[in-house]
Structures are given as C-alpha cells and as structure tokens.
Amino acid sequence: MLEQRDPLLQSITAALTPTMSAGGFVLVLARLIGGQNRPTLQLMVERADGGRVNLDECAQISRQCSAVLDVENAIDGAFVLEVSSPGIDRPLTRIEDFSKFGGEQAKIETHVLIEGRKRFNGLLGAVDADGVQLQQDGNWVHLPFAQMVSAKLDRAAALLAPKPKPGKKASG
C-alpha cells in the first residue's frame, strides 16, 4: 500500500492481511493517530467482492484483528482499535486502486512540487508502474506514486456539484 511507509504500520499490515483475506476482506488503510499514552489504530476495510462492509462485519473484524494484534504485541501499551469502511472519499492506497477507479474524481497530494504545485484534484487516467495520469483543468499531469503523500477519491465533490437545469424543449 502506498500509505504504509512507516515500519510499524507495515508490520501491522503484514500481521493483519492473512486474517482479513481469510474473512473475505481487504485492508485499505491502517493508520495510527493520537498521542503516545493511548493511540488509536484506525483500520479501513472493504469486502474483497466489492460489496459494502456492514456494522456487524466491522465488529467481527475488530475482534479478530484485536486478537492478532495482542498475540503479535504489535503496539506497545494500550491502544484503541477502530474499524470502518473507507466511505465515500475512499483512500487510494494500492496501485490497483488507481486503475479500478479510473475516470473518477480524485484528490492527490505530493511531497514535492510537480508542475508548480503539490495538491491536485482531477480525473484519474492511465496508470503505469510508476504513477498515474490525472486530468486537471483540461491538462494531463503524471503523478509518481513515490512522490504521493495521500490520494483519495473525491466523490463528495461530484455529489455536491450543482446539477444543470433541464433545458426548455424547442417548440415546433
């Protein structure tokens, strides 16, 4: 996953992936937030078959992952575990995500300036081993995966965009 550059998160992802796969789920994103006293481990999961994850499944995944994390002693001390679906603005964390959601609106942020900017918002295009094409303001830009800080779908923007009013029919 593109987001898992942190060694601790890589270890957590490696420990949880077999459990997720066996249950028919995919770990989209794992991230630690909060302080050192009691951090929160957030897991975003989706069904491997593309279906939606329901609340009962989140609870089941939470119990299974909690057991794995306890056995692996993956996080020192107490922590809070949150399991959820990725939601409408789903993070893009694997190279195949960029292909799967091609043609959809996305927001991508990079570490370095690319064509004078670090934040991009546009339509996902062609994907190669190094990055993705993004159409923004009518122009295509290639964004290397290695330079990405974050990437997510921007479906909310499409839902909130004003809808064109139906035109009047021509008489005649």
Backbone hydrogen bonds, N-H to C=O, Kabsch-Sander energy under -0.5 kcal/mol:
donor,donor_aa,acceptor,acceptor_aa,energy
2,L,93,T,-5.3
4,Q,1,M,-0.6
5,R,3,E,-2.0
10,Q,6,D,-2.4
11,S,7,P,-2.2
12,I,8,L,-2.4
13,T,9,L,-2.7
14,A,10,Q,-2.5
15,A,11,S,-2.1
16,L,12,I,-2.2
17,T,13,T,-2.2
20,M,16,L,-2.5
21,S,17,T,-2.9
22,A,18,P,-2.3
23,G,19,T,-1.3
24,G,21,S,-1.4
25,F,20,M,-2.8
26,V,46,E,-3.0
28,V,26,V,-0.8
28,V,44,M,-2.6
29,L,44,M,-1.5
31,R,42,Q,-2.1
33,I,40,T,-2.5
40,T,33,I,-3.1
41,L,39,P,-0.5
41,L,80,V,-3.5
42,Q,31,R,-3.2
42,Q,40,T,-0.7
43,L,41,L,-0.5
43,L,82,E,-3.0
44,M,29,L,-2.9
45,V,43,L,-0.5
45,V,84,S,-2.8
46,E,26,V,-2.1
47,R,51,G,-1.1
48,A,24,G,-3.0
50,G,47,R,-1.5
58,C,54,N,-2.1
59,A,55,L,-2.2
60,Q,56,D,-2.3
61,I,57,E,-2.9
62,S,58,C,-2.4
63,R,59,A,-2.1
64,Q,60,Q,-2.3
65,C,61,I,-3.1
66,S,62,S,-2.4
67,A,63,R,-1.9
68,V,64,Q,-1.9
69,L,65,C,-3.0
70,D,66,S,-2.2
71,V,67,A,-2.2
72,E,68,V,-2.7
73,N,69,L,-1.0
74,A,69,L,-1.6
80,V,39,P,-2.6
82,E,41,L,-2.8
82,E,80,V,-0.5
84,S,43,L,-2.5
90,R,87,G,-0.5
90,R,88,I,-1.0
92,L,151,A,-3.1
93,T,91,P,-0.7
97,D,94,R,-1.3
98,F,94,R,-0.9
98,F,95,I,-0.8
99,S,95,I,-1.0
100,K,96,E,-2.7
101,F,97,D,-2.1
102,G,99,S,-1.7
103,G,124,L,-2.5
104,E,101,F,-1.9
106,A,122,G,-2.8
107,K,152,K,-3.0
108,I,120,F,-2.5
109,E,150,S,-2.7
110,T,118,K,-2.4
111,H,147,Q,-3.2
114,I,117,R,-3.0
117,R,114,I,-1.1
120,F,108,I,-2.9
122,G,106,A,-2.1
123,L,135,Q,-2.1
124,L,104,E,-2.5
125,G,133,Q,-3.1
128,D,131,G,-2.7
132,V,143,L,-2.0
133,Q,126,A,-2.7
134,L,141,V,-2.5
135,Q,123,L,-2.7
136,Q,134,L,-0.7
136,Q,139,N,-3.0
139,N,136,Q,-2.1
141,V,134,L,-2.0
143,L,132,V,-3.1
143,L,141,V,-0.6
145,F,130,D,-2.9
146,A,130,D,-0.5
147,Q,144,P,-1.2
148,M,145,F,-1.6
149,V,109,E,-3.2
150,S,109,E,-1.5
152,K,107,K,-2.4
153,L,90,R,-2.9
154,D,105,Q,-2.7
158,A,154,D,-0.9
159,L,155,R,-2.1
160,L,156,A,-2.2
161,A,157,A,-1.1
